[in-house]
Amino acid sequence: MGFYYLYVILAYLLVMTVYNIYRSRQVKSQDEFMLAGRSLSLTKMVFTLVCTWIGSGTFIAGAEYASYAGWSAVWQPAGAFLGIGIIYFVAAKIRTFGQYTVGDILEARYGRFARLFGAIALIIAFTTIVAYQFRAGGYILNVVTDGYISLEVGQTITACFVILFVTIGGMVAVAHTDLPNGIIIVSACLLAVPFVVSFAGGWGHAHEILGPTKFQVFASDFGKYPALKGFAYFLSTLLLLMGVQSMYQKFYAARSPKEAKQAVAIWIVGTIVVETIVIAIAVYASVYSTEHQLGWDGRALVLNAARYMVPGPVGVLLLGAACAVVLSTGMNYLLSSSSNVIRDIYQGMINPNADPTKMVALQKVFIVVMGFCAFLMIFVPTYMKSQISILQYAYFAYTMYGVSVTPALFAALTWKRATWQGGVASIVGGALATVFFEFVLPWMAPGIMEGAQGAGGAVFGADPWGIPSIYPSAIISIGLLVIVSLLTPAPKPEVLERLFGKSEAAA
C-alpha cells in the first residue's frame, strides 16, 4: 500500500515539474522572478499565503507537539492567529511601499547596516526553515514506503524538487504552485477530520484514553513551567508571523494594496481552520495509537492517520497535502532568503549598480548554493545519527527571526520615534541573545537545562533553568530598541516620509 501512495506523490511532483517549466517561460526580469511582476490576484494571494505559513511546522512539528501536549498544542499556531490579525492593519502600507525584501524597509528607516544585519539574521533563520522542510519531506517518504526509502534518500529527493522548482521560475513558480497546493491542503483537512475522529471512537472517547493531562490549558508534561512554555511557542510564532519576509514579499506581489488587505482577512480564516484541524487529527490519531498499542511516532500521527484512519482517496489527498506543505514552504523560504542575498547584500552592499537583467541568473546560482547549505544542515546530523526534532528546529528559526528582525521591522512601520541606532541595536542584540541562550549557554553549562520527560526517556522542551530562551532574547531586543531610540535624536521627517507619508511624517 505504501508504494501506491508513493506513486501518487511522485506523479504529483512530475505534474508540478512540467507545470513550473511551462510557467517559467514568462520570467524575464528581476521583478517577475522575485515578485511575479506584482500581478497576483486575490485568489492566488490567499492560497499562497496559506501555503507559505502552513508547512511541516504544522503537519510534522505540530503533530509532534500535540503528542506531548495534547490540545494545548494549539498555543503554537495561536500566535499566528493574532499575528495575522495585526498584519491586516499594515498590509496595505507594505504593498504601497512596494519594494522587494524587508531589508528595503529596514534601510529606509535605519540605514544600510540595519539592512545587512537583518539580512544575515533572516538568512540563518530561513535556511533553517528550508532545512527542516527537507527533513520533513524525507520523513514523509520514509513513512509512506514503510522504510523502503531511507530518510537520507527522502531528504535528497525533497531537496532536489524544491531547489529545482524555485530555480526554474522564482515567485511565478511559487505562487502558481501554491494555488493547487492550497486547494489540496484545505480540502484534505476538511475531509479527513470527521473520519479520523469517528475512527478513534468519537469526541468523548479521547479523554478516556489519553487522560486529563492532554486536555489542560497548559499541558503539565512538556516543560518545567508549562505556562511559560506554552506562551513561548505562542510568542515565537507571533513574532515570526508579524515580520516574516515571505509574507511581505507576497504583499509586494499583490496587484493592489486593497487586494493585499483583503487577502489577509481571508488568510486568517484558512489558517485557523487548517491549524486547528491538524491538531485535532494528531490528537485523535494519538487516541487510536494508544488504545491499540501501535506506538506511532508523534511526528507521524497525521501521516499514519492518512494511511490507516480514513478512506483511501481521502488518505491520498491528506498525504498529498503533507507533501504540498513541505514543497510550498521550502520553495517560499528558499526564494525569500536568496532574495536577501541578491537584494540586501549583493545589490545593497557590494554592487549597487548591478545590471537588473543579469540578477535573475545570479539569484538562481544563489538558490542552488543556499539550497545545498540547507540540505547539509539536515543531512549531516542525519548521517551522524543525531537526534533531530523538527519542532526544535522550528522553534530556533522562529525565535531567531522573531526577536532579531520583527521588533525593529514592525517599529519601522508603526513607531515614528524609532531611530537607526535603536533599530541596529535591536537586530544585533536579538540575534546574539538567541544564539547565546540556544547554543552557547547550554554548551557552557549543560546542567542548567531543564525540561520534561518525553516518550522513550527523551527530554522535551529543555531550556536554561526551565525558562524558554525567547523571553530573555525578546526582552533584550525590544529593550534595546526602545531605550536606545529614546536616548538618541528622533529621525528627521524626510526619513519617515516613504513609510508614513509627508503629512504624517511631519506631524
C-alpha positions, -999 to 999 in steps of 0.1 A, spaced: 0 0 0 29 23 7 41 22 -29 6 31 -41 10 63 -20 45 68 -33 34 66 -70 7 92 -64 32 115 -47 58 111 -75 31 116 -102 21 148 -84 57 160 -83 61 152 -120 30 172 -129 43 202 -108 76 200 -126 60 202 -160 37 230 -149 66 251 -134 87 247 -166 57 259 -186 51 289 -163 88 298 -161 87 310 -197 72 343 -186 100 351 -162 123 376 -179 131 402 -152 141 405 -116 107 419 -108 90 389 -123 114 364 -107 111 379 -72 75 392 -72 57 376 -102 55 410 -118 34 423 -89 4 407 -106 -10 382 -80 -48 382 -79 -68 379 -46 -74 342 -51 -37 335 -57 -27 357 -28 -49 339 -4 -37 304 -13 0 314 -15 -3 330 20 -18 298 34 8 276 17 37 299 29 26 296 65 13 261 67 44 239 64 60 209 81 58 231 112 21 223 111 19 187 98 50 173 114 62 196 142 26 204 152 18 167 154 49 161 175 39 189 198 4 175 201 17 141 210 33 157 241 8 185 249 -25 173 235 -50 201 228 -27 227 245 -6 224 213 -29 250 199 -8 276 217 18 273 189 -4 282 159 -25 306 181 4 331 178 -1 331 141 -38 338 145 -31 370 164 -1 379 142 -23 378 110 -48 400 127 -21 426 134 -7 423 99 -41 431 85 -37 467 96 -3 472 78 -7 450 47 -18 479 25 11 501 37 35 473 29 21 470 -6 22 507 -11 59 508 -2 63 482 -29 99 470 -27 114 435 -26 125 425 9 121 436 45 156 449 41 143 477 20 121 488 49 149 484 74 173 505 52 146 532 47 143 537 85 176 526 99 203 526 72 224 501 53 239 483 83 205 475 97 196 461 63 228 439 63 224 427 99 187 420 93 196 400 61 221 379 80 196 370 107 169 363 82 192 340 61 202 320 91 165 316 102 151 309 68 178 284 58 170 265 90 133 265 80 142 252 45 164 225 61 136 211 82 113 211 52 138 188 36 138 166 67 100 165 68 98 155 31 123 127 37 103 116 68 71 115 48 86 94 20 102 71 47 69 66 64 47 60 34 71 34 20 74 16 53 112 24 54 119 14 18 131 49 11 155 60 38 155 93 55 187 103 37 173 94 2 140 110 10 156 143 21 177 143 -10 146 138 -33 127 166 -15 157 190 -17 161 184 -54 125 191 -62 124 223 -40 156 237 -54 145 228 -90 111 244 -87 125 277 -73 154 278 -97 130 274 -127 106 302 -120 111 321 -88 79 337 -74 60 328 -106 66 291 -98 59 296 -61 26 314 -64 12 293 -92 22 261 -75 7 273 -42 -28 277 -59 -33 239 -64 -14 231 -32 -36 254 -11 -67 238 -25 -53 203 -17 -43 214 19 -77 229 28 -98 202 11 -78 174 27 -81 187 62 -118 194 60 -125 159 45 -102 139 68 -110 152 103 -145 137 107 -132 102 96 -103 104 120 -125 114 149 -151 87 142 -124 60 137 -109 69 170 -142 64 188 -157 99 188 -151 132 205 -157 120 241 -135 88 238 -103 108 237 -105 119 273 -109 83 284 -78 71 266 -54 100 269 -63 112 303 -68 147 316 -32 160 310 -39 161 272 -68 185 278 -52 210 301 -49 247 290 -11 242 296 0 206 294 20 197 325 43 173 308 61 194 282 82 218 303 92 228 339 70 258 337 40 248 315 25 282 311 59 298 302 65 271 276 30 274 261 34 312 258 69 308 244 56 289 214 28 314 211 52 343 212 78 328 188 50 321 162 35 356 168 68 374 163 78 354 132 44 360 116 44 397 122 77 402 105 83 372 82 96 383 49 79 356 28 46 373 37 58 408 30 70 397 -4 35 383 -12 21 418 -3 46 434 -26 35 409 -53 -2 418 -50 -20 437 -78 -31 464 -54 -30 475 -17 -67 468 -14 -63 432 -26 -33 427 -2 -55 437 27 -85 416 16 -62 385 12 -51 388 48 -87 388 60 -94 355 42 -60 341 51 -66 343 88 -97 321 84 -79 295 64 -50 294 88 -73 290 119 -92 262 102 -62 242 89 -40 246 120 -68 236 144 -79 206 123 -43 193 121 -40 193 159 -74 175 161 -62 148 136 -29 144 156 -48 141 190 -73 115 177 -46 96 158 -28 95 192 -60 81 208 -61 53 182 -24 45 186 -26 45 224 -57 24 226 -44 -2 201 -8 0 214 6 8 180 34 31 192 31 56 164 58 83 164 43 117 174 58 132 142 40 106 120 5 110 136 -10 128 107 7 106 82 -5 74 98 -40 89 101 -39 93 64 -28 57 58 -50 39 83 -79 60 96 -96 75 65 -108 61 32 -82 56 5 -90 87 -16 -91 109 14 -58 94 27 -41 101 -7 -54 137 -5 -41 142 31 -7 127 22 -7 149 -8 -14 179 15 16 169 37 38 169 6 23 201 -7 31 220 26 67 208 26 71 217 -10 54 251 -9 71 262 24 105 251 13 101 270 -20 88 301 -4 116 304 22 144 294 -2 133 321 -27 130 346 2 164 340 16 181 341 -18 163 374 -24 181 388 7 215 377 -7 208 394 -40 189 424 -29 203 432 5 239 420 3 250 420 -33 230 449 -47 228 467 -14 264 464 -2 286 452 -30 273 463 -64 245 489 -61 246 495 -99 243 458 -109 225 452 -142 190 440 -133 188 418 -164 217 397 -150 203 394 -115 179 366 -123 207 343 -134 228 352 -104 199 346 -80 194 312 -95 230 304 -86 224 315 -50 192 295 -48 212 263 -56 240 273 -32 217 281 -4 195 251 -10 226 229 -8 236 246 25 201 239 39 205 203 28 238 200 46 222 214 78 199 185 79 219 158 61 250 160 83 230 154 116 211 126 99 243 109 87 258 112 122 227 96 137 220 127 158 185 131 174 165 156 152 133 173 162 116 194 136 98 211 164 131 223 179 145 234 145 113 254 140 114 269 175 150 281 169 142 296 135 111 313 148 130 327 178 160 339 158 139 358 133 112 369 157 134 386 182 162 399 159 141 413 130 105 417 139 107 443 167 128 467 146 108 459 114 74 465 130 86 496 148 98 509 114 62 506 101 43 519 133 66 539 156 79 571 143 102 576 173 123 545 164 159 556 154 185 539 133 207 534 164 178 516 182 170 495 152 205 483 147 209 476 184 177 456 185 186 435 154 222 427 166 213 423 202 183 400 195 203 377 172 233 374 196 210 368 226 192 340 207 225 323 198 237 326 233 207 312 250 200 285 225 236 272 219 264 289 239 248 287 274 236 251 271 271 241 259 289 260 287 265 248 314 245 217 304 235 211 339 211 241 339 190 227 311 156 216 325 127 201 306 101 174 308 105 137 303 90 127 269 84 95 251 113 70 252 130 89 280 139 119 259 139 153 275 114 175 257 114 213 259 147 216 277 156 253 285 181 271 307 166 268 343 134 258 325 129 293 311 124 294 273 151 314 255 126 336 237 118 356 269 153 369 277 161 373 240 129 393 233 134 415 264 169 423 252 159 430 216 128 452 225 145 468 254 174 479 232 150 492 205 131 513 230 159 525 253 184 533 226 158 551 204 147 573 233 183 582 241 192 592 205 179 620 184 145 614 167 145 606 130 141 636 106 107 639 87 123 631 54 134 597 68 98 589 77 81 601 45 85 569 25 66 548 50 43 574 67 36 599 40 46 636 40 19 650 62 20 622 88 58 623 89 58 660 97 32 656 125 
